[in-house]
Amino acid sequence: MRRWHSNPTVTVVIPAFNAQATIAETLLSARTQTYDQLEIIVVDDGSTDGTAVIVRQHAEADPRVKVIHQANAGVAAARNAGAAAATGDFIAPLDADDVWLPEKIERQIEPFMNGDAQLGVVYAWSTMIGEGGKVMAAPRPDTAGWVLPEMALRNFIGNGSSPLIRTTAFRETAGYDPTLRNRGGQGCEDRKLYLQLAAKWRFAVIPEFLTLYRLAAGNMSSDVQQMLRSHDLVSSDFLAEHPDLAPIFHESRNRLGRFMLRRALAERRLAAAAALVRSMAAHDPLFTFLTVSKELSRPLRHSLLRLLRRPSTARASTERQSLDI
């Protein structure tokens, strides 16, 4: 068991691609942490806007900020590049459009300093920011300890900027999986990493809102199938070593489909909802029937059924549009 005689170093890893609108605020939130024993690595993932200029300005003002430039390879590859270059005892991922509260790292480092050698991850609560900076309701998970079954059911951490990860634990994993992007299933890279960590390490939670993360607006119709593919790829990959988790991953897929269906309906996107229903029905017909019966009003069910019954060519044309319901 390692005991630190001085404050351990935390490496902040920030992947950035065309992030000029938000990277300055993100970097400032890292630089102004009350815990200042930091190394801040920004991985410029082939940006073509002013991201590099802004990051360079911060690096000139703060010697803790370092920059890695690479050709665009996606967020997973960028995070891995930053983690590989990390010299700190802990790794703190931070997306280029997210913001930390000042005491975030200080609060998360405390459980590690207590000397629990099996503790690999400490996460905190996150608050979602919608359009116009509106703060939205957010979950307050309390899952801690040996959390593998719960992580198989859902990504209770919620976003990639929340956890503080022991570097030795991170390097026992395969890192973030860049092949998900290549396989058309980008989106669940965080969860796949958390599953690997949860298989070997304990998790702890700080029950405070310490991370602010932005929700992308208007992307539901294009992301539906990608998110489901990502979930399915991660489940399939992980089940190869943990087949006992198959029933939990099955329920997890149902829950994700239901959540995304509710969101599609709330955003008034009937085409996206129809695509979801097809995918959900292929996975679990009974669950899908019960969900549609419960979630949709009778007029809406009729509208959805009409769309589902259209010939494939007409359906494909319709599903490229976002329809009011």
Residue pairs with C-beta under 8 A, 6 or more apart in sequence:
1 115
1 117
2 117
3 115
4 89
4 113
7 35
7 37
7 109
8 37
8 88
8 89
8 90
8 109
8 112
9 37
9 38
9 39
9 87
9 88
9 89
9 90
10 35
10 37
10 38
10 39
10 88
10 89
10 90
10 91
10 92
10 105
10 109
10 164
11 38
11 39
11 40
11 41
11 82
11 83
11 86
11 87
11 88
11 90
11 91
11 92
11 167
12 30
12 38
12 39
12 40
12 41
12 92
12 93
12 94
13 41
13 43
13 79
13 82
13 83
13 86
13 91
13 92
13 93
13 94
14 23
14 26
14 27
14 30
14 40
14 41
14 42
14 43
14 82
14 93
14 94
14 95
14 96
15 43
15 45
15 75
15 78
15 79
15 82
15 95
15 96
16 23
16 42
16 43
16 44
16 45
16 47
16 51
16 55
16 78
16 96
17 44
17 45
17 46
17 47
17 51
17 72
17 75
17 78
17 96
18 47
18 48
18 49
18 51
19 26
19 47
19 49
19 51
19 96
19 97
20 47
20 49
20 50
20 51
20 54
21 97
22 96
22 97
22 214
23 42
23 51
23 54
23 55
23 96
24 54
24 58
25 99
26 94
26 95
26 96
26 97
26 98
26 99
27 40
27 42
27 54
27 55
27 58
27 65
28 58
29 94
29 99
29 100
29 101
29 102
30 38
30 40
30 94
30 100
31 38
31 40
31 58
31 62
31 64
31 65
32 102
33 100
33 102
33 103
33 104
33 105
33 106
34 102
34 103
34 105
34 106
35 103
35 105
35 106
35 109
38 64
38 88
38 105
39 64
39 66
39 86
39 87
39 88
40 62
40 64
40 65
40 66
41 66
41 67
41 68
41 82
41 85
41 86
42 55
42 59
42 65
42 66
42 67
42 68
42 82
42 96
43 67
43 68
43 70
43 78
43 79
43 81
43 82
44 51
44 52
44 55
44 67
44 68
44 69
44 70
45 70
45 72
45 73
45 74
45 75
45 77
45 78
46 70
46 71
46 72
46 73
51 96
52 67
52 69
55 65
55 67
56 67
58 65
59 65
59 66
59 67
66 85
68 81
68 82
68 85
70 77
70 78
70 81
73 178
74 178
74 181
74 186
75 95
75 176
75 186
75 189
76 175
76 176
76 177
76 178
76 180
76 181
76 186
76 189
77 176
77 178
79 93
79 160
79 175
79 176
79 189
80 175
80 176
80 178
83 91
83 167
83 170
83 171
83 175
86 167
88 167
89 166
89 167
90 109
90 112
90 164
90 165
90 166
90 167
91 164
91 165
91 166
91 167
91 170
92 105
92 108
92 163
92 164
92 165
93 160
93 161
93 163
93 165
94 100
94 161
95 159
95 160
95 161
95 213
97 213
97 214
98 159
98 161
98 211
98 212
98 213
98 214
99 211
99 212
99 213
100 161
100 210
100 211
100 212
101 209
101 210
101 211
101 212
103 210
104 124
104 210
104 211
105 164
107 124
107 206
107 208
107 210
108 122
108 123
108 124
108 164
108 206
108 210
109 122
109 164
111 119
111 122
111 204
111 206
112 119
112 122
112 164
112 166
116 202
118 201
118 202
119 166
119 201
119 202
119 203
119 204
120 165
120 166
120 169
120 197
120 200
120 201
120 202
120 203
121 163
121 164
121 165
121 166
121 169
121 194
121 197
121 198
121 201
121 202
121 203
121 204
122 163
122 164
122 203
122 204
122 205
122 206
123 157
123 162
123 163
123 164
123 203
123 204
123 205
123 206
124 162
124 205
124 206
124 207
124 208
124 209
124 210
124 211
125 138
125 139
125 140
125 141
125 162
125 205
125 206
125 207
125 208
125 209
125 210
125 211
126 138
126 158
126 159
126 161
126 162
126 209
126 210
126 211
126 212
126 213
127 135
127 136
127 138
127 209
127 211
127 212
127 213
128 135
128 136
128 137
128 138
128 212
128 213
128 214
128 215
129 135
129 136
129 212
129 213
129 214
129 215
130 136
130 214
130 215
130 217
131 217
135 212
136 215
138 158
138 209
139 156
139 158
140 207
141 156
141 157
141 158
141 205
142 205
142 207
143 150
143 156
143 203
143 205
144 202
144 203
144 204
144 205
145 202
145 203
146 198
146 202
146 203
147 156
147 198
147 202
147 203
148 195
148 198
148 199
148 242
148 245
149 245
149 248
150 156
151 191
151 194
151 195
151 198
152 195
152 238
152 242
152 245
152 248
152 249
152 252
153 248
153 251
153 252
153 255
154 252
154 255
155 188
155 190
155 191
155 194
157 163
157 190
157 194
159 190
159 211
159 213
160 189
160 190
161 211
161 213
162 210
162 211
163 194
165 197
166 201
169 197
169 200
169 201
170 193
170 197
172 196
172 200
173 193
173 196
173 197
174 196
175 193
176 189
176 190
176 192
176 193
177 189
177 192
177 193
177 234
177 237
178 189
180 186
180 187
180 188
180 189
180 192
180 230
180 233
180 234
183 229
183 233
184 226
184 229
185 226
185 229
185 230
185 231
185 232
185 233
185 234
186 226
186 230
187 223
187 226
187 227
187 230
187 231
188 227
188 230
188 231
188 233
188 234
191 234
192 234
192 237
192 238
195 234
195 238
197 203
199 242
220 260
220 263
220 264
220 267
220 269
220 272
221 264
221 269
221 271
221 272
221 275
221 319
221 322
224 260
224 264
224 272
224 275
224 276
224 279
225 275
225 279
227 256
227 260
228 253
228 256
228 257
228 260
228 276
228 279
231 252
231 253
231 256
232 253
235 249
235 252
235 253
238 245
238 249
239 245
239 246
239 249
250 283
250 284
253 283
253 284
254 280
254 283
254 284
254 287
254 291
257 276
257 279
257 280
257 283
257 288
257 291
258 280
258 291
258 295
260 276
261 273
261 276
261 277
261 280
261 291
261 295
262 295
264 270
264 272
264 273
264 276
265 273
265 295
265 296
265 300
265 325
268 322
268 323
268 324
268 325
269 322
269 323
269 325
270 303
270 304
270 307
270 323
270 324
270 325
271 307
271 318
271 319
271 320
271 321
271 322
271 323
272 319
272 322
273 304
273 325
274 304
274 307
274 308
274 315
274 319
275 319
277 288
277 292
277 304
277 308
278 308
280 287
280 288
280 291
281 288
281 289
292 301
292 304
293 301
296 304
300 325
303 325
307 315
307 318
308 315
310 318
